[in-house]
Amino acid sequence: MTTHAATNPWERFGWMMAVVWLVFLVYPVMALLRSDAAPHWISIGWFAIVAFAVLYVVGFIRGMSDGTAVGDAPRSGQWVIFSALIVCALVSVPAEGGSALSFLPFIMSFASYGLTRLWHWITTIASLAVTTATVLLAPNGRSYASVLAIIAMVGVVNTVSTWLIIRSAQAEALGRELATSEGREAVARDVHDLIGHSLTVVRLKAQLARRLIDSDPDRAKAELEAIEELTAEAIAGVRSTVAGARIAALADQLAASREALRAADIEVRVSGEPDVLSPSQALTSGWILREATTNVLRHARASVVNVRIAPGRFEVHDDGVGSGGREGNGVRGMRERAAAAGAAFAVRSDAGTHVEVTW
């Protein structure tokens, strides 16, 4: 298991839910205790109940830890467990009779959460059909009407809950795609602005050097040296932008900003965890933190920087000299990034500079 899996409470303790639900196997157990079937069928029934319980819990744990999402195709072993659960239910029928229907809610849930969406529907419809036929056709079938109601309820709950889980996963994937797209657009904008400005200046200086190369060689040489410096700065800027894209994730940017500020003897205090923000919010916050860190290092003369992270909110506050109401390129860049992410942006210069982004 990965580190994430090891620290995910659902993956560590979710098996307990499977164990708790096994309490409903009390109905086939009671049926076996009252059964007047042949002894060998009763023995098979007891073995089937134990095997069913073990297989159900093992399959539940495997389904949570194999990295597949609800509705995705599972590992081949899950199909073997699913088939074995059905066999256990079938071999219990001679000893338990209609009480063997109590296995169906477990089989339905296993298919809904551990197999594909198609098998969710196949198992749910088949369970409803078998139980309905038992209620209508079997002797004393009406005594199992409550089981039919439970199976219908489980079918509805499984259908709705799995649909919500799948939609949530799709929304999260879309958020990651949007965050990636926003990051790429931001990098493209930075590179375009940087290269566009640098190449414009280089072109003008090259034209000037060409005109001066005969009449004023010394000045032409100076212009060529300036072109060399501008080119080096542009290359460094592109590398810096690409490096910034690589650490745009908020957790990584927090570590990078903390290291940069501490190197300047500036204390960093962080409250909140990056994972309370969505992927797109975290990406935007990472970019804004990066720019805010640059501004602090260049202008603030601060001794402490406070970073606060809360659901839908990201703040950076330093105790420096403030901007005096002036809004430079860095602040304008942060404002543009926040607007592109659909966030409200505010900056105040009271007892330092306070940058706040809210969604």
TORKOL-4160 file (C-alpha; in steps of 0.2 Angstrom, whole numbers, padded with zeros to 4 digits, m for minus):
359
<pt num="1" X="0000" Y="0000" Z="0000"/>
<pt num="2" X="0005" Y="0018" Z="m0003"/>
<pt num="3" X="0008" Y="0031" Z="0010"/>
<pt num="4" X="m0008" Y="0038" Z="0006"/>
<pt num="5" X="m0017" Y="0022" Z="0008"/>
<pt num="6" X="m0009" Y="0019" Z="0025"/>
<pt num="7" X="m0015" Y="0036" Z="0031"/>
<pt num="8" X="m0033" Y="0035" Z="0024"/>
<pt num="9" X="m0045" Y="0031" Z="0038"/>
<pt num="10" X="m0057" Y="0024" Z="0026"/>
<pt num="11" X="m0045" Y="0012" Z="0019"/>
<pt num="12" X="m0038" Y="0007" Z="0036"/>
<pt num="13" X="m0054" Y="0005" Z="0046"/>
<pt num="14" X="m0068" Y="0004" Z="0032"/>
<pt num="15" X="m0067" Y="m0015" Z="0034"/>
<pt num="16" X="m0076" Y="m0013" Z="0051"/>
<pt num="17" X="m0092" Y="m0008" Z="0041"/>
<pt num="18" X="m0092" Y="m0025" Z="0032"/>
<pt num="19" X="m0090" Y="m0034" Z="0049"/>
<pt num="20" X="m0104" Y="m0024" Z="0057"/>
<pt num="21" X="m0116" Y="m0028" Z="0043"/>
<pt num="22" X="m0113" Y="m0047" Z="0046"/>
<pt num="23" X="m0125" Y="m0046" Z="0060"/>
<pt num="24" X="m0139" Y="m0048" Z="0048"/>
<pt num="25" X="m0132" Y="m0066" Z="0045"/>
<pt num="26" X="m0141" Y="m0070" Z="0061"/>
<pt num="27" X="m0157" Y="m0074" Z="0051"/>
<pt num="28" X="m0149" Y="m0089" Z="0041"/>
<pt num="29" X="m0141" Y="m0094" Z="0057"/>
<pt num="30" X="m0158" Y="m0095" Z="0066"/>
<pt num="31" X="m0165" Y="m0104" Z="0051"/>
<pt num="32" X="m0151" Y="m0117" Z="0052"/>
<pt num="33" X="m0155" Y="m0119" Z="0071"/>
<pt num="34" X="m0173" Y="m0123" Z="0067"/>
<pt num="35" X="m0170" Y="m0133" Z="0051"/>
<pt num="36" X="m0176" Y="m0151" Z="0050"/>
<pt num="37" X="m0166" Y="m0154" Z="0034"/>
<pt num="38" X="m0154" Y="m0169" Z="0033"/>
<pt num="39" X="m0139" Y="m0167" Z="0044"/>
<pt num="40" X="m0127" Y="m0166" Z="0029"/>
<pt num="41" X="m0136" Y="m0151" Z="0022"/>
<pt num="42" X="m0136" Y="m0143" Z="0039"/>
<pt num="43" X="m0117" Y="m0146" Z="0040"/>
<pt num="44" X="m0115" Y="m0138" Z="0023"/>
<pt num="45" X="m0126" Y="m0124" Z="0028"/>
<pt num="46" X="m0115" Y="m0120" Z="0043"/>
<pt num="47" X="m0099" Y="m0121" Z="0032"/>
<pt num="48" X="m0107" Y="m0109" Z="0019"/>
<pt num="49" X="m0111" Y="m0096" Z="0032"/>
<pt num="50" X="m0094" Y="m0096" Z="0039"/>
<pt num="51" X="m0086" Y="m0096" Z="0021"/>
<pt num="52" X="m0098" Y="m0082" Z="0015"/>
<pt num="53" X="m0093" Y="m0071" Z="0030"/>
<pt num="54" X="m0075" Y="m0073" Z="0027"/>
<pt num="55" X="m0076" Y="m0071" Z="0008"/>
<pt num="56" X="m0087" Y="m0055" Z="0010"/>
<pt num="57" X="m0075" Y="m0046" Z="0022"/>
<pt num="58" X="m0059" Y="m0051" Z="0012"/>
<pt num="59" X="m0068" Y="m0045" Z="m0004"/>
<pt num="60" X="m0073" Y="m0029" Z="0004"/>
<pt num="61" X="m0055" Y="m0026" Z="0010"/>
<pt num="62" X="m0048" Y="m0030" Z="m0007"/>
<pt num="63" X="m0060" Y="m0019" Z="m0015"/>
<pt num="64" X="m0055" Y="m0004" Z="m0005"/>
<pt num="65" X="m0036" Y="m0007" Z="m0006"/>
<pt num="66" X="m0034" Y="m0011" Z="m0024"/>
<pt num="67" X="m0035" Y="0007" Z="m0030"/>
<pt num="68" X="m0050" Y="0005" Z="m0041"/>
<pt num="69" X="m0065" Y="0017" Z="m0040"/>
<pt num="70" X="m0083" Y="0012" Z="m0038"/>
<pt num="71" X="m0089" Y="0007" Z="m0055"/>
<pt num="72" X="m0072" Y="0003" Z="m0062"/>
<pt num="73" X="m0067" Y="m0015" Z="m0068"/>
<pt num="74" X="m0060" Y="m0024" Z="m0053"/>
<pt num="75" X="m0046" Y="m0036" Z="m0051"/>
<pt num="76" X="m0050" Y="m0054" Z="m0057"/>
<pt num="77" X="m0049" Y="m0060" Z="m0040"/>
<pt num="78" X="m0065" Y="m0050" Z="m0035"/>
<pt num="79" X="m0075" Y="m0060" Z="m0048"/>
<pt num="80" X="m0070" Y="m0076" Z="m0040"/>
<pt num="81" X="m0075" Y="m0070" Z="m0023"/>
<pt num="82" X="m0092" Y="m0064" Z="m0031"/>
<pt num="83" X="m0095" Y="m0081" Z="m0038"/>
<pt num="84" X="m0090" Y="m0090" Z="m0022"/>
<pt num="85" X="m0103" Y="m0079" Z="m0012"/>
<pt num="86" X="m0117" Y="m0084" Z="m0024"/>
<pt num="87" X="m0112" Y="m0103" Z="m0022"/>
<pt num="88" X="m0112" Y="m0101" Z="m0003"/>
<pt num="89" X="m0130" Y="m0094" Z="m0004"/>
<pt num="90" X="m0136" Y="m0108" Z="m0016"/>
<pt num="91" X="m0129" Y="m0122" Z="m0006"/>
<pt num="92" X="m0138" Y="m0115" Z="0009"/>
<pt num="93" X="m0155" Y="m0117" Z="0002"/>
<pt num="94" X="m0158" Y="m0135" Z="0006"/>
<pt num="95" X="m0155" Y="m0132" Z="0024"/>
<pt num="96" X="m0162" Y="m0114" Z="0026"/>
<pt num="97" X="m0176" Y="m0113" Z="0013"/>
<pt num="98" X="m0182" Y="m0095" Z="0010"/>
<pt num="99" X="m0171" Y="m0088" Z="0024"/>
<pt num="100" X="m0156" Y="m0090" Z="0011"/>
<pt num="101" X="m0163" Y="m0074" Z="0003"/>
<pt num="102" X="m0154" Y="m0065" Z="0018"/>
<pt num="103" X="m0138" Y="m0067" Z="0008"/>
<pt num="104" X="m0144" Y="m0057" Z="m0006"/>
<pt num="105" X="m0142" Y="m0039" Z="0001"/>
<pt num="106" X="m0123" Y="m0044" Z="0004"/>
<pt num="107" X="m0121" Y="m0050" Z="m0014"/>
<pt num="108" X="m0130" Y="m0034" Z="m0020"/>
<pt num="109" X="m0119" Y="m0023" Z="m0011"/>
<pt num="110" X="m0103" Y="m0032" Z="m0016"/>
<pt num="111" X="m0108" Y="m0030" Z="m0034"/>
<pt num="112" X="m0113" Y="m0012" Z="m0032"/>
<pt num="113" X="m0097" Y="m0006" Z="m0023"/>
<pt num="114" X="m0084" Y="m0019" Z="m0029"/>
<pt num="115" X="m0089" Y="m0024" Z="m0047"/>
<pt num="116" X="m0094" Y="m0014" Z="m0062"/>
<pt num="117" X="m0110" Y="m0003" Z="m0064"/>
<pt num="118" X="m0117" Y="m0016" Z="m0076"/>
<pt num="119" X="m0116" Y="m0030" Z="m0063"/>
<pt num="120" X="m0124" Y="m0018" Z="m0050"/>
<pt num="121" X="m0140" Y="m0018" Z="m0061"/>
<pt num="122" X="m0139" Y="m0036" Z="m0065"/>
<pt num="123" X="m0137" Y="m0042" Z="m0047"/>
<pt num="124" X="m0150" Y="m0029" Z="m0041"/>
<pt num="125" X="m0163" Y="m0034" Z="m0054"/>
<pt num="126" X="m0160" Y="m0053" Z="m0052"/>
<pt num="127" X="m0161" Y="m0052" Z="m0033"/>
<pt num="128" X="m0178" Y="m0043" Z="m0034"/>
<pt num="129" X="m0184" Y="m0055" Z="m0046"/>
<pt num="130" X="m0179" Y="m0070" Z="m0036"/>
<pt num="131" X="m0186" Y="m0063" Z="m0020"/>
<pt num="132" X="m0203" Y="m0058" Z="m0028"/>
<pt num="133" X="m0205" Y="m0075" Z="m0036"/>
<pt num="134" X="m0202" Y="m0083" Z="m0018"/>
<pt num="135" X="m0215" Y="m0072" Z="m0010"/>
<pt num="136" X="m0228" Y="m0075" Z="m0024"/>
<pt num="137" X="m0225" Y="m0093" Z="m0028"/>
<pt num="138" X="m0216" Y="m0102" Z="m0013"/>
<pt num="139" X="m0227" Y="m0110" Z="0001"/>
<pt num="140" X="m0228" Y="m0097" Z="0015"/>
<pt num="141" X="m0220" Y="m0085" Z="0003"/>
<pt num="142" X="m0228" Y="m0070" Z="0011"/>
<pt num="143" X="m0218" Y="m0073" Z="0027"/>
<pt num="144" X="m0203" Y="m0066" Z="0016"/>
<pt num="145" X="m0211" Y="m0050" Z="0011"/>
<pt num="146" X="m0201" Y="m0041" Z="0024"/>
<pt num="147" X="m0185" Y="m0048" Z="0015"/>
<pt num="148" X="m0192" Y="m0041" Z="m0002"/>
<pt num="149" X="m0194" Y="m0024" Z="0006"/>
<pt num="150" X="m0176" Y="m0024" Z="0013"/>
<pt num="151" X="m0169" Y="m0030" Z="m0004"/>
<pt num="152" X="m0179" Y="m0016" Z="m0013"/>
<pt num="153" X="m0172" Y="m0003" Z="0000"/>
<pt num="154" X="m0154" Y="m0009" Z="m0002"/>
<pt num="155" X="m0156" Y="m0008" Z="m0021"/>
<pt num="156" X="m0161" Y="0010" Z="m0020"/>
<pt num="157" X="m0148" Y="0015" Z="m0007"/>
<pt num="158" X="m0134" Y="0006" Z="m0017"/>
<pt num="159" X="m0140" Y="0014" Z="m0034"/>
<pt num="160" X="m0141" Y="0032" Z="m0026"/>
<pt num="161" X="m0125" Y="0031" Z="m0016"/>
<pt num="162" X="m0114" Y="0023" Z="m0030"/>
<pt num="163" X="m0120" Y="0036" Z="m0042"/>
<pt num="164" X="m0115" Y="0050" Z="m0030"/>
<pt num="165" X="m0098" Y="0042" Z="m0027"/>
<pt num="166" X="m0095" Y="0041" Z="m0046"/>
<pt num="167" X="m0101" Y="0059" Z="m0049"/>
<pt num="168" X="m0090" Y="0065" Z="m0035"/>
<pt num="169" X="m0075" Y="0056" Z="m0043"/>
<pt num="170" X="m0079" Y="0063" Z="m0060"/>
<pt num="171" X="m0080" Y="0080" Z="m0052"/>
<pt num="172" X="m0063" Y="0078" Z="m0043"/>
<pt num="173" X="m0055" Y="0072" Z="m0060"/>
<pt num="174" X="m0062" Y="0087" Z="m0069"/>
<pt num="175" X="m0056" Y="0099" Z="m0055"/>
<pt num="176" X="m0038" Y="0091" Z="m0058"/>
<pt num="177" X="m0040" Y="0094" Z="m0076"/>
<pt num="178" X="m0045" Y="0112" Z="m0074"/>
<pt num="179" X="m0031" Y="0115" Z="m0062"/>
<pt num="180" X="m0019" Y="0108" Z="m0074"/>
<pt num="181" X="m0026" Y="0118" Z="m0088"/>
<pt num="182" X="m0025" Y="0134" Z="m0078"/>
<pt num="183" X="m0007" Y="0131" Z="m0073"/>
<pt num="184" X="m0003" Y="0128" Z="m0091"/>
<pt num="185" X="m0011" Y="0144" Z="m0096"/>
<pt num="186" X="m0002" Y="0154" Z="m0082"/>
<pt num="187" X="0014" Y="0147" Z="m0088"/>
<pt num="188" X="0010" Y="0151" Z="m0106"/>
<pt num="189" X="0006" Y="0169" Z="m0101"/>
<pt num="190" X="0022" Y="0171" Z="m0091"/>
<pt num="191" X="0033" Y="0165" Z="m0104"/>
<pt num="192" X="0024" Y="0175" Z="m0117"/>
<pt num="193" X="0026" Y="0191" Z="m0107"/>
<pt num="194" X="0044" Y="0187" Z="m0103"/>
<pt num="195" X="0050" Y="0182" Z="m0120"/>
<pt num="196" X="0039" Y="0195" Z="m0129"/>
<pt num="197" X="0047" Y="0209" Z="m0119"/>
<pt num="198" X="0064" Y="0203" Z="m0120"/>
<pt num="199" X="0064" Y="0199" Z="m0138"/>
<pt num="200" X="0057" Y="0216" Z="m0142"/>
<pt num="201" X="0071" Y="0225" Z="m0133"/>
<pt num="202" X="0084" Y="0213" Z="m0140"/>
<pt num="203" X="0078" Y="0217" Z="m0158"/>
<pt num="204" X="0079" Y="0236" Z="m0155"/>
<pt num="205" X="0096" Y="0235" Z="m0148"/>
<pt num="206" X="0102" Y="0224" Z="m0162"/>
<pt num="207" X="0096" Y="0236" Z="m0175"/>
<pt num="208" X="0105" Y="0250" Z="m0165"/>
<pt num="209" X="0121" Y="0240" Z="m0165"/>
<pt num="210" X="0120" Y="0237" Z="m0183"/>
<pt num="211" X="0119" Y="0256" Z="m0187"/>
<pt num="212" X="0133" Y="0260" Z="m0175"/>
<pt num="213" X="0145" Y="0246" Z="m0179"/>
<pt num="214" X="0154" Y="0257" Z="m0192"/>
<pt num="215" X="0152" Y="0275" Z="m0185"/>
<pt num="216" X="0154" Y="0271" Z="m0166"/>
<pt num="217" X="0161" Y="0254" Z="m0163"/>
<pt num="218" X="0163" Y="0256" Z="m0144"/>
<pt num="219" X="0144" Y="0260" Z="m0142"/>
<pt num="220" X="0140" Y="0246" Z="m0154"/>
<pt num="221" X="0150" Y="0234" Z="m0143"/>
<pt num="222" X="0141" Y="0241" Z="m0127"/>
<pt num="223" X="0124" Y="0237" Z="m0136"/>
<pt num="224" X="0130" Y="0219" Z="m0140"/>
<pt num="225" X="0135" Y="0217" Z="m0122"/>
<pt num="226" X="0118" Y="0223" Z="m0116"/>
<pt num="227" X="0110" Y="0210" Z="m0128"/>
<pt num="228" X="0120" Y="0197" Z="m0121"/>
<pt num="229" X="0114" Y="0201" Z="m0103"/>
<pt num="230" X="0096" Y="0203" Z="m0109"/>
<pt num="231" X="0097" Y="0185" Z="m0117"/>
<pt num="232" X="0104" Y="0178" Z="m0101"/>
<pt num="233" X="0090" Y="0186" Z="m0090"/>
<pt num="234" X="0077" Y="0179" Z="m0102"/>
<pt num="235" X="0084" Y="0162" Z="m0101"/>
<pt num="236" X="0084" Y="0163" Z="m0082"/>
<pt num="237" X="0067" Y="0169" Z="m0082"/>
<pt num="238" X="0060" Y="0155" Z="m0093"/>
<pt num="239" X="0069" Y="0143" Z="m0081"/>
<pt num="240" X="0062" Y="0151" Z="m0066"/>
<pt num="241" X="0044" Y="0151" Z="m0073"/>
<pt num="242" X="0046" Y="0132" Z="m0078"/>
<pt num="243" X="0052" Y="0128" Z="m0061"/>
<pt num="244" X="0038" Y="0138" Z="m0053"/>
<pt num="245" X="0026" Y="0127" Z="m0063"/>
<pt num="246" X="0034" Y="0111" Z="m0056"/>
<pt num="247" X="0031" Y="0117" Z="m0038"/>
<pt num="248" X="0014" Y="0125" Z="m0041"/>
<pt num="249" X="0006" Y="0113" Z="m0030"/>
<pt num="250" X="0002" Y="0122" Z="m0014"/>
<pt num="251" X="0011" Y="0109" Z="m0002"/>
<pt num="252" X="0027" Y="0110" Z="m0012"/>
<pt num="253" X="0026" Y="0129" Z="m0014"/>
<pt num="254" X="0024" Y="0131" Z="0005"/>
<pt num="255" X="0040" Y="0121" Z="0008"/>
<pt num="256" X="0049" Y="0131" Z="m0006"/>
<pt num="257" X="0043" Y="0148" Z="0002"/>
<pt num="258" X="0047" Y="0143" Z="0019"/>
<pt num="259" X="0065" Y="0139" Z="0014"/>
<pt num="260" X="0067" Y="0155" Z="0004"/>
<pt num="261" X="0060" Y="0166" Z="0018"/>
<pt num="262" X="0070" Y="0158" Z="0032"/>
<pt num="263" X="0086" Y="0160" Z="0021"/>
<pt num="264" X="0082" Y="0179" Z="0023"/>
<pt num="265" X="0079" Y="0177" Z="0042"/>
<pt num="266" X="0060" Y="0179" Z="0040"/>
<pt num="267" X="0050" Y="0168" Z="0051"/>
<pt num="268" X="0036" Y="0158" Z="0043"/>
<pt num="269" X="0020" Y="0153" Z="0052"/>
<pt num="270" X="0007" Y="0141" Z="0043"/>
<pt num="271" X="m0010" Y="0137" Z="0050"/>
<pt num="272" X="m0021" Y="0125" Z="0041"/>
<pt num="273" X="m0018" Y="0111" Z="0029"/>
<pt num="274" X="m0016" Y="0112" Z="0010"/>
<pt num="275" X="m0028" Y="0098" Z="0007"/>
<pt num="276" X="m0043" Y="0107" Z="0013"/>
<pt num="277" X="m0043" Y="0116" Z="m0004"/>
<pt num="278" X="m0049" Y="0109" Z="m0020"/>
<pt num="279" X="m0035" Y="0105" Z="m0033"/>
<pt num="280" X="m0039" Y="0120" Z="m0043"/>
<pt num="281" X="m0039" Y="0131" Z="m0028"/>
<pt num="282" X="m0023" Y="0124" Z="m0021"/>
<pt num="283" X="m0015" Y="0127" Z="m0038"/>
<pt num="284" X="m0020" Y="0145" Z="m0038"/>
<pt num="285" X="m0015" Y="0147" Z="m0020"/>
<pt num="286" X="0002" Y="0140" Z="m0024"/>
<pt num="287" X="0005" Y="0153" Z="m0038"/>
<pt num="288" X="m0001" Y="0167" Z="m0027"/>
<pt num="289" X="0010" Y="0162" Z="m0012"/>
<pt num="290" X="0025" Y="0161" Z="m0024"/>
<pt num="291" X="0022" Y="0179" Z="m0030"/>
<pt num="292" X="0019" Y="0185" Z="m0012"/>
<pt num="293" X="0035" Y="0177" Z="m0007"/>
<pt num="294" X="0044" Y="0186" Z="m0020"/>
<pt num="295" X="0037" Y="0203" Z="m0015"/>
<pt num="296" X="0041" Y="0200" Z="0003"/>
<pt num="297" X="0059" Y="0196" Z="m0001"/>
<pt num="298" X="0061" Y="0211" Z="m0013"/>
<pt num="299" X="0051" Y="0225" Z="m0004"/>
<pt num="300" X="0043" Y="0221" Z="0013"/>
<pt num="301" X="0058" Y="0221" Z="0025"/>
<pt num="302" X="0047" Y="0209" Z="0036"/>
<pt num="303" X="0052" Y="0198" Z="0050"/>
<pt num="304" X="0037" Y="0187" Z="0051"/>
<pt num="305" X="0025" Y="0180" Z="0037"/>
<pt num="306" X="0009" Y="0171" Z="0042"/>
<pt num="307" X="0000" Y="0159" Z="0030"/>
<pt num="308" X="m0018" Y="0154" Z="0034"/>
<pt num="309" X="m0027" Y="0140" Z="0024"/>
<pt num="310" X="m0045" Y="0136" Z="0027"/>
<pt num="311" X="m0059" Y="0129" Z="0016"/>
<pt num="312" X="m0062" Y="0141" Z="0002"/>
<pt num="313" X="m0049" Y="0154" Z="0009"/>
<pt num="314" X="m0030" Y="0157" Z="0007"/>
<pt num="315" X="m0021" Y="0172" Z="0016"/>
<pt num="316" X="m0003" Y="0178" Z="0017"/>
<pt num="317" X="0001" Y="0192" Z="0029"/>
<pt num="318" X="0018" Y="0200" Z="0033"/>
<pt num="319" X="0023" Y="0212" Z="0046"/>
<pt num="320" X="0034" Y="0223" Z="0034"/>
<pt num="321" X="0033" Y="0241" Z="0028"/>
<pt num="322" X="0018" Y="0238" Z="0016"/>
<pt num="323" X="0015" Y="0245" Z="m0001"/>
<pt num="324" X="0009" Y="0262" Z="0003"/>
<pt num="325" X="m0006" Y="0259" Z="m0008"/>
<pt num="326" X="0004" Y="0256" Z="m0024"/>
<pt num="327" X="0000" Y="0241" Z="m0034"/>
<pt num="328" X="0015" Y="0234" Z="m0044"/>
<pt num="329" X="0016" Y="0220" Z="m0057"/>
<pt num="330" X="0016" Y="0206" Z="m0044"/>
<pt num="331" X="0000" Y="0211" Z="m0036"/>
<pt num="332" X="m0008" Y="0214" Z="m0053"/>
<pt num="333" X="m0002" Y="0196" Z="m0058"/>
<pt num="334" X="m0010" Y="0189" Z="m0042"/>
<pt num="335" X="m0026" Y="0198" Z="m0045"/>
<pt num="336" X="m0027" Y="0191" Z="m0063"/>
<pt num="337" X="m0023" Y="0173" Z="m0057"/>
<pt num="338" X="m0037" Y="0174" Z="m0044"/>
<pt num="339" X="m0049" Y="0181" Z="m0057"/>
<pt num="340" X="m0045" Y="0167" Z="m0069"/>
<pt num="341" X="m0049" Y="0154" Z="m0055"/>
<pt num="342" X="m0065" Y="0162" Z="m0051"/>
<pt num="343" X="m0059" Y="0169" Z="m0034"/>
<pt num="344" X="m0061" Y="0186" Z="m0025"/>
<pt num="345" X="m0044" Y="0194" Z="m0022"/>
<pt num="346" X="m0040" Y="0208" Z="m0009"/>
<pt num="347" X="m0024" Y="0216" Z="m0003"/>
<pt num="348" X="m0022" Y="0228" Z="0011"/>
<pt num="349" X="m0007" Y="0237" Z="0018"/>
<pt num="350" X="m0011" Y="0239" Z="0036"/>
<pt num="351" X="0004" Y="0234" Z="0048"/>
<pt num="352" X="0012" Y="0225" Z="0033"/>
<pt num="353" X="0004" Y="0218" Z="0018"/>
<pt num="354" X="m0011" Y="0206" Z="0019"/>
<pt num="355" X="m0016" Y="0196" Z="0003"/>
<pt num="356" X="m0032" Y="0186" Z="0004"/>
<pt num="357" X="m0040" Y="0175" Z="m0009"/>
<pt num="358" X="m0058" Y="0168" Z="m0007"/>
<pt num="359" X="m0069" Y="0156" Z="m0017"/>
